[in-house]
Amino acid sequence: MFRHNLLKKNLLLLYGLAGIGMLGHGLFRPILPIFARRLGATGLEVGLLTSGFMIARAITSFIIGKTIDKSGRRSIFVKVGFLSVFVIAFSYFFVNSYHDLLLLRFFQGICSGLMWPATQIMVVEEAEKPYRTRALSLYQITGKIGGLLSRAFLSIILIVTADIGLGELSSFRVVFIAGGIILFIGFVEALIMPEHLRLVTEKKRGRPPYSIFILGFVFGAMFALTPLSLVYINEFYNISPLGIAITLFGLDLVIILAMYGSSYLTDHIGVRKSLWFILIPCFTTAVFLPFVSSFIIFIIMYFIMLMAISSFMPISRAYATSIDTEVGSNIGTLNMMSNLGSVIGPIFAGLIYDNLPGGFKIGGYSVIALFLIPGTLILFFPYFVRLTRGKK
């Protein structure tokens, strides 16, 4: 039954696209800030690489969601996106100025906004309703596995290029070529996918899931604080980069198990009930992180918080597609809000880190987590109203 419902051909193709996409992007994403610095970029300009990418992705995700609802087409956006990002990856090889790098990074954000909302919608539509959250979870998990493999592949490329005497910039350019080749494989896989066309015959009328959009913004902001939290672990607890790398690897493995476990629970008890198992641990750990002095306790709370944040991703997509309104618009808006949170969150948390002492440097998580309260109240308010009327 598991094989029949979650491992169908089209779902496997979509899982594969997520894995290949993260493997290709993950190869050169860690070196882009260093590459930019070697081209003379300032710290602000390095930050703009991420902000520009996320803003472009947010706007495109919203537009594509609306377009999907009107046209009924899905896979064409995946094919165009993979073709474009493959060309962009190869174009990085020829970059010799920061402004060219920023422009390519912006266009890469547009491509990302083309591909991923469409693939998420296709996963939902290919999976049977009782298995949708788990299908979305497997989609996210294969992406994480691709990200893990990219770190190992990147290390191998950098070691080999150093051994044969290539300089740092030349090694980076080899990484760009390797990433382009992997993304080309993704484009070939996208080509063999059948055209996914769902014609909308009647526009559904319902209230858009505004609460999940708000929560998506908050969780997107918290998710984007991971680089800053690694700086905190290094500076506050004096953990070496190797120790941080080992911690991250262990965290990724735990997150993979947590994501599937939470998705399994959601498919059995429903989204609203399962969200309590995410919102409460996330809020509690985020609020108390600045007050923890023990590294062991900090890491345990940090793991719990990031497991909750990562588990929100597939569950929120499942919720957004279960509402009686346009699926494309819901997914596109949810992606847009998450991306905007990823732009604003690090800026806000960075200001806190620079201006507060000691453990309060990590207080960005705590302040942002406070916005989970209004999002949660809006989400569950209609439920409490119905419950109150029922008692009367």
C-alpha positions, 0 to 999 in steps of 0.5 A, spaced: 500 500 500 505 504 501 509 503 495 502 503 491 500 510 494 507 514 495 511 511 490 507 512 483 511 513 477 510 521 477 511 522 484 518 518 484 519 523 478 517 529 482 521 527 488 527 526 483 526 533 481 527 535 488 533 531 489 537 533 483 535 541 484 537 541 491 544 537 489 545 542 483 543 548 487 547 546 493 553 545 490 555 552 488 550 556 494 555 555 499 561 558 495 557 564 492 558 569 498 566 567 498 566 568 490 562 574 491 568 577 496 573 575 491 570 579 486 570 585 491 563 585 494 562 588 501 558 585 506 552 588 504 553 586 497 554 579 499 547 579 503 544 582 497 545 576 493 540 572 498 535 578 498 535 579 491 534 571 490 528 571 495 525 577 493 525 575 485 523 568 488 517 571 492 514 575 486 515 569 481 511 564 486 505 569 487 505 570 479 506 563 477 500 560 482 495 565 479 497 563 472 497 556 474 490 556 476 488 560 470 491 556 465 491 549 468 498 548 466 504 545 471 509 541 468 511 547 463 513 551 468 518 546 471 521 545 464 522 552 463 525 553 470 530 547 469 532 549 462 533 556 465 537 555 471 541 550 467 544 556 463 545 560 469 549 555 472 554 555 466 553 562 466 556 563 473 563 560 470 564 566 466 562 571 471 568 576 473 564 582 476 559 582 482 554 586 478 554 580 473 553 575 479 548 579 482 544 579 476 544 572 475 542 570 482 536 575 481 534 571 475 536 564 479 530 566 484 525 567 478 527 560 475 526 558 483 519 561 483 517 558 476 519 551 478 518 549 485 510 552 486 509 548 480 512 541 483 509 542 490 502 543 486 503 536 482 505 532 488 499 534 491 495 532 485 498 526 484 498 523 491 491 520 493 488 525 499 490 520 505 497 520 503 498 528 501 502 530 507 507 524 506 508 525 499 509 532 500 514 530 506 518 525 501 518 531 496 522 535 502 526 529 504 529 527 497 531 535 497 534 534 503 538 528 501 540 532 495 543 537 499 546 532 504 550 529 497 551 536 495 556 537 501 560 531 500 560 532 492 563 539 493 568 537 498 570 532 493 571 537 487 575 542 492 579 537 494 581 534 487 582 541 484 586 543 490 590 537 488 591 538 481 594 545 482 587 550 481 587 556 484 581 558 489 577 562 483 578 556 478 576 551 483 569 555 484 568 555 476 569 548 476 563 547 481 559 551 477 560 547 471 559 541 475 552 544 478 550 546 471 551 538 469 547 536 474 541 541 473 541 539 466 540 532 468 534 535 472 532 538 465 532 532 461 528 528 467 523 534 466 522 533 459 520 526 460 514 528 465 507 527 461 504 534 461 500 535 467 494 539 465 488 540 470 483 545 466 479 549 471 472 549 469 469 552 475 472 557 480 472 555 487 469 560 492 472 560 499 476 564 504 483 563 502 488 561 508 490 567 511 492 564 517 497 559 514 500 565 510 502 569 516 505 562 519 508 561 513 512 568 513 514 567 521 516 560 519 520 562 513 523 568 517 525 563 523 528 558 517 532 563 514 536 564 521 540 558 521 546 561 518 546 566 524 545 561 529 551 557 527 555 564 528 552 564 535 554 557 536 561 558 534 562 564 538 558 563 544 560 556 545 566 556 542 564 550 537 569 549 531 567 549 524 568 541 524 564 540 530 558 545 527 559 541 520 558 534 524 552 537 528 548 539 522 549 533 519 546 529 525 541 535 525 539 533 518 538 526 519 533 527 525 529 532 521 528 527 515 525 522 520 521 528 524 518 531 517 516 524 515 513 522 522 509 529 523 506 528 516 504 521 517 501 524 524 497 529 519 495 524 514 491 520 520 489 526 525 488 532 520 492 538 519 489 543 525 491 538 530 498 536 528 500 543 528 499 543 535 505 539 535 509 544 531 507 550 534 508 549 541 515 546 541 517 551 536 514 557 540 517 554 547 524 553 545 525 559 541 523 563 547 527 560 552 533 559 547 537 566 550 536 563 557 540 557 556 547 557 558 549 549 557 551 547 550 547 540 551 541 543 553 541 549 547 543 543 542 537 539 544 532 545 544 535 547 537 534 541 534 527 541 537 525 548 534 528 546 527 525 539 527 518 543 528 520 549 523 522 543 518 516 539 519 511 545 518 513 546 510 510 540 508 504 540 513 503 547 511 503 546 503 498 540 505 493 545 508 493 550 503 491 545 498 485 543 502 482 549 502 476 550 497 480 556 493 484 556 488 490 551 489 495 555 485 494 561 488 494 558 495 501 555 494 504 561 490 502 566 496 504 561 501 511 560 497 511 568 497 510 569 504 515 564 506 520 567 502 519 574 504 520 572 511 526 569 509 528 576 507 526 580 513 528 575 518 535 575 518 536 583 517 531 583 524 535 578 527 542 580 525 540 587 528 539 584 535 545 579 534 549 586 533 546 590 539 545 585 545 550 582 549 551 574 551 545 569 550 540 575 548 544 575 541 540 569 539 534 573 541 531 574 534 528 567 534 525 569 540 522 575 538 520 572 531 516 566 535 512 571 538 508 572 531 506 565 532 501 567 537 497 572 532 497 567 526 495 561 531 489 565 534 487 567 527 488 559 524 484 556 530 479 562 532 473 559 527 474 552 530 473 555 537 467 559 535 464 553 532 465 549 538 462 555 543 456 555 539 456 547 539 456 547 546 450 553 547 
